[in-house]
């Protein structure tokens, strides 16, 4: 459905020296620096797949999305979405995509919401019967019927996001681009939006590109993820593969029944020489160990040493793994 081959996007940035002299020089003989916003990225997204696109601010995510939607031309490389070149065939292409950009809206601010959908019906040339069926489905999924007579400017952020999603999906696009669809929303509204996105993906087999800083969106929705940093693709694959490759450790957290024992010394004597990190603070303790070591073995030894009233085992969470990759500058091969 989406194929990107060696995509590059460079920008020229004016370099200005400080002071009056620098300002005059920049006016008559400016200096430039080339910024590689996207640097030789290749990937494919299958039909019906939800691809999570993540990276720190300034990594190049938005630039990549703008090239995929046809807003920006790549400096070099090839992009094909749903069989179209987003830049060269833009007029035909936009009939087959939907876009929701975070806190920007495609809704008419002062008009009732119903009029926005009426206008979009004509823009996308949706037949009346199809329009009525589609609006019925979107109301079932997004509960927008109570909002239809309200001017868009009176809607809350959560209501407007539901309406924007409905507007983007009205014409059954083959590909949906979502940029921060849950930003600024409370936990209940976030959950409803995520359920709606998953439902529309399942019912319409819509291919979805999702960019977000909320890793819960990624974990709950994405089939695969792409991670971009400094314009380069540093990882692409499933979340499970990410955990297997970079989540090298597990953690056991426990609550001690008898704090009068010399717990720290007992744990250090048994575990530290084997590279297992031990720590105890009051009645709470932690063991961090390589995931290749069977958890059952660690638990058996721990229970032999210490009287415990509560215990839990945790995998490396996605947020800490991603932070580790960015801090280490690790690259996906």
C-alpha positions in Angstrom: 0.0 0.0 0.0 2.9 2.4 0.9 6.4 2.1 -0.6 9.2 4.6 0.3 12.6 4.1 -1.4 15.6 6.2 -0.3 13.6 9.2 0.6 15.6 12.4 1.3 14.5 15.8 2.2 17.0 18.6 2.7 16.3 22.2 3.8 18.6 25.2 3.4 18.9 27.2 6.6 20.3 30.8 6.6 23.3 31.2 8.9 23.4 34.6 10.4 26.4 36.0 12.3 25.7 38.1 15.4 25.6 41.9 15.5 24.9 44.6 12.9 27.7 43.3 10.6 26.2 39.9 10.6 22.7 41.2 9.7 24.1 43.3 6.8 26.1 40.3 5.5 23.0 38.0 5.8 21.0 40.5 3.8 23.5 40.8 0.9 25.6 37.6 1.0 23.8 35.1 3.2 25.5 31.9 4.2 23.5 28.6 4.2 23.6 25.3 6.0 22.0 22.2 4.6 19.8 20.4 7.1 19.0 16.7 6.4 15.5 16.5 7.8 14.9 13.0 6.2 18.0 11.1 5.3 17.8 8.1 3.0 14.7 6.4 4.5 13.1 3.2 3.0 10.1 1.2 4.2 6.9 -0.5 3.2 3.5 -0.5 4.8 1.0 -3.3 4.0 -2.7 -2.8 3.2 -4.7 -2.7 6.5 -1.7 -2.3 8.7 -1.4 0.3 11.5 2.2 1.6 11.5 3.3 3.6 14.5 5.8 6.4 13.6 7.8 7.6 16.6 10.8 9.8 17.4 11.8 12.8 19.5 10.9 16.4 18.5 12.8 17.4 15.4 13.6 13.9 14.3 12.0 14.2 10.9 8.6 12.5 11.5 6.4 15.5 10.4 8.6 16.0 7.3 8.2 12.4 6.4 4.4 12.6 6.9 4.2 15.8 4.8 6.0 14.0 2.0 3.6 11.0 2.2 0.6 13.3 2.1 2.0 15.3 -0.9 2.5 18.6 1.0 6.3 18.5 0.5 8.4 17.3 -2.4 11.3 14.9 -1.5 14.7 16.1 -2.5 15.3 12.7 -3.9 13.9 9.2 -3.7 10.6 7.6 -4.6 7.2 7.5 -2.7 4.1 5.6 -3.8 0.9 5.5 -1.7 -2.1 3.4 -2.9 -0.6 3.3 -6.4 -0.2 7.1 -6.6 2.7 9.5 -6.6 1.6 11.9 -3.8 3.3 14.9 -5.5 2.8 14.3 -9.2 -0.8 12.9 -9.0 -2.0 15.0 -6.1 -5.5 15.8 -7.3 -6.4 12.1 -7.8 -4.4 11.1 -4.8 -6.2 13.2 -2.2 -9.4 11.4 -3.0 -8.0 8.3 -1.5 -6.5 9.6 1.8 -7.7 11.0 5.1 -5.6 13.3 7.3 -6.0 14.4 10.9 -3.3 16.7 12.2 -3.5 16.9 16.0 -4.9 20.2 17.1 -5.5 21.6 13.6 -8.9 21.0 12.2 -10.5 20.6 8.7 -13.9 21.6 10.1 -15.6 25.0 9.4 -15.2 26.9 12.6 -18.4 28.9 12.7 -20.7 26.5 10.9 -22.8 23.7 12.4 -20.9 20.4 12.2 -23.6 19.0 9.9 -22.7 21.5 7.2 -19.1 20.5 7.2 -20.1 16.9 6.4 -22.5 18.2 3.6 -19.7 20.1 2.0 -17.3 17.2 2.3 -19.9 15.0 0.7 -19.8 17.2 -2.4 -16.0 17.5 -2.4 -15.5 13.8 -2.3 -18.5 13.1 -4.6 -20.1 10.7 -2.1 -23.5 9.5 -3.3 -26.5 10.3 -1.1 -27.3 6.7 -0.1 -23.6 5.9 0.6 -23.4 9.2 2.6 -26.3 8.3 4.8 -25.0 4.8 5.4 -21.5 6.1 6.2 -22.8 8.8 8.6 -24.8 6.1 10.4 -21.7 4.0 10.8 -19.5 6.9 11.9 -22.2 7.9 14.5 -22.2 4.4 15.9 -18.4 4.4 16.2 -17.8 8.0 17.2 -21.1 9.2 18.7 -21.3 12.4 16.7 -25.0 12.7 16.2 -25.5 14.9 19.3 -22.9 17.3 17.9 -24.3 17.8 14.4 -26.3 21.0 15.1 -23.5 22.7 17.2 -21.1 25.2 15.7 -17.6 23.7 15.6 -16.2 26.5 17.8 -18.4 25.3 20.6 -17.1 21.8 20.7 -14.7 20.6 23.3 -11.3 19.2 22.1 -12.4 15.6 22.5 -15.7 16.3 20.6 -13.8 18.0 17.8 -11.3 15.2 17.5 -14.2 12.7 17.1 -15.7 15.0 14.4 -12.3 15.4 12.7 -11.9 11.6 12.6 -15.4 11.2 11.1 -14.6 13.9 8.5 -11.4 12.1 7.5 -13.1 8.8 7.2 -16.3 10.0 5.4 -15.1 8.9 1.9 -13.6 5.6 3.0 -10.0 6.5 2.3 -7.5 3.8 1.6 -4.9 5.4 3.8 -5.4 7.5 7.0 -2.7 9.7 8.4 -3.1 10.5 12.1 -0.7 13.0 13.7 -1.1 13.1 17.5 -4.8 12.1 17.5 -5.0 11.9 21.3 -2.9 15.0 22.2 -4.5 17.0 25.1 -7.3 14.5 25.7 -8.3 13.0 29.0 -7.9 9.3 29.6 -11.6 8.4 28.9 -11.7 10.3 25.6 -8.3 8.8 24.6 -9.6 5.3 25.2 -12.7 6.0 23.1 -10.6 7.5 20.2 -8.3 4.5 20.2 -11.3 2.1 20.1 -12.8 4.1 17.2 -9.5 4.0 15.3 -9.1 0.2 15.8 -12.7 -0.3 14.7 -12.4 1.7 11.5 -9.1 -0.1 10.7 -10.9 -3.5 11.1 -14.1 -2.7 9.3 -12.7 -0.7 6.4 -9.3 -2.4 6.2 -7.8 1.1 6.2 -4.1 1.5 6.3 -3.1 3.9 9.1 0.1 5.8 9.7 0.1 7.0 13.3 2.5 9.5 14.7 2.4 10.2 18.5 4.4 10.9 21.6 1.9 8.9 23.6 3.4 5.4 23.7 0.1 4.0 24.9 -1.3 4.8 21.4 1.6 2.8 19.9 1.2 -0.2 22.2 -2.6 -0.4 21.9 -3.0 0.3 18.2 0.2 -0.4 16.1 1.0 -3.6 14.3 4.5 -2.4 13.7 6.6 0.7 14.6 9.2 2.8 12.8 11.5 4.8 14.9 13.3 7.9 13.4 16.0 10.0 14.9 18.1 12.8 13.3 16.4 12.1 10.0 17.4 8.4 9.9 15.4 5.2 10.4 16.8 3.6 13.5 14.3 0.8 14.0 11.4 -0.8 12.2 9.6 -3.9 13.4 7.1 -5.1 16.0 7.0 -4.1 19.6 7.8 -7.6 20.7 10.9 -7.6 18.4 11.9 -4.3 19.9 11.6 -5.7 23.4 13.5 -8.8 22.5 16.3 -6.8 20.9 16.7 -3.9 23.3 14.7 -5.0 26.5 17.6 -7.1 27.9 16.4 -7.1 31.5 13.5 -8.1 33.7 12.6 -6.7 37.1 11.2 -8.5 40.2 9.7 -6.1 42.8 8.7 -7.5 46.2 7.5 -6.5 49.6 9.3 -8.1 52.6 7.4 -9.5 55.6 10.2 -9.5 58.0 12.4 -6.4 57.7 14.6 -7.4 60.7 16.5 -9.8 58.5 19.8 -8.5 56.9 18.0 -8.6 53.5 20.5 -6.5 51.5 23.4 -8.7 52.6 21.5 -11.9 51.9 20.6 -10.8 48.4 24.1 -9.5 47.6 25.7 -12.8 48.7 23.4 -14.9 46.6 22.9 -12.7 43.4 25.4 -9.9 42.9 28.3 -12.1 41.7 26.0 -13.4 39.0 25.4 -9.9 37.6 21.9 -9.6 39.2 21.3 -6.1 40.5 19.9 -6.0 44.1 18.4 -3.2 46.1 16.4 -2.9 49.3 14.7 0.2 50.7 12.8 -0.4 53.9 10.3 -3.2 53.2 10.6 -3.0 49.4 13.2 -4.8 47.3 14.1 -5.1 43.7 16.1 -7.6 41.6 17.0 -6.6 38.0 18.4 -9.5 35.8 19.0 -10.5 32.3 15.9 -11.8 30.6 17.8 -15.0 29.5 17.7 -16.1 33.1 14.5 -18.0 33.9 12.3 -16.0 36.3 11.2 -19.1 38.0 14.8 -19.8 39.1 15.2 -16.3 40.5 11.9 -16.5 42.4 12.7 -19.9 43.9 16.0 -18.6 45.2 14.5 -15.4 46.5 11.7 -17.2 48.4 14.3 -19.5 50.0 16.1 -16.4 51.4 13.4 -13.9 52.3 9.8 -14.0 53.7 7.7 -12.1 51.2 4.1 -10.9 51.3 3.8 -9.4 47.7 5.7 -9.8 44.5 5.5 -8.8 40.8 7.6 -9.4 37.7 7.9 -6.7 35.1 9.3 -6.6 31.5 11.3 -3.6 30.3 8.6 -1.1 29.4 8.5 0.4 25.9 9.2 4.0 27.1 12.4 3.0 28.9 13.6 1.0 25.9 13.0 3.8 23.5 14.7 6.3 25.8 17.7 3.9 26.0 18.0 3.7 22.2 17.9 7.5 21.8 20.4 8.1 24.6 22.8 5.4 23.3 22.5 6.6 19.6 21.9 2.9 18.7 21.1 2.2 15.1 18.9 -0.5 13.5 20.7 -2.6 11.0 
